[in-house]
Amino acid sequence: QVQLVESGGGLVQPGGSLRLSCEGSGIIFRFATMGWYRQAPGKQRELVARIGRSSILDYADSVKGRFTISRDNAKNTLYLQMNSLNAEDTAVYYCNSVVPYGGEYWGQGTQVTVSS
């Protein structure tokens, strides 16, 4: 059974930082393309960042220079370091995994709220 479990969300003040984690199980993690997506109230889910087996693939323009995606294959864990957070970053953040010949999977999401 595939599981992606996010953690690290919470309430942070504007200008603050958070680090999200996503631990995967039931997949060959090192072969998966991993990504972070987010969905704000009333908006569609959007890509935040993706990382391939050995290199970063994409960042949304709105997070470039502020967010950093990384992975630790030995720990089956994906990270998203978020700096200089602002109110527009408030959303539920989802971990995504695309496994070659194995399908696509989503985590349950973790809430990030940026507010003073």
HELIX and SHEET records of a PDB file:
HELIX    1   1 PHE A   29  PHE A   31  5                                   3    
HELIX    2   2 ASN A   73  LYS A   75  5                                   3    
HELIX    3   3 ALA A   87  ASP A   89  5                                   3    
SHEET    1   A 4 GLN A   3  SER A   7  0                                        
SHEET    2   A 4 LEU A  18  SER A  25 -1                                        
SHEET    3   A 4 THR A  77  MET A  82 -1                                        
SHEET    4   A 4 PHE A  67  ASP A  72 -1                                        
SHEET    1   B 6 GLY A  10  VAL A  12  0                                        
SHEET    2   B 6 THR A 110  VAL A 114  1                                        
SHEET    3   B 6 ALA A  91  VAL A  99 -1                                        
SHEET    4   B 6 THR A  33  GLN A  39 -1                                        
SHEET    5   B 6 GLU A  46  ILE A  51 -1                                        
SHEET    6   B 6 ILE A  56  TYR A  59 -1                                        
SHEET    1   C 4 GLY A  10  VAL A  12  0                                        
SHEET    2   C 4 THR A 110  VAL A 114  1                                        
SHEET    3   C 4 ALA A  91  VAL A  99 -1                                        
SHEET    4   C 4 GLY A 103  TRP A 106 -1                                        
END                                                                             
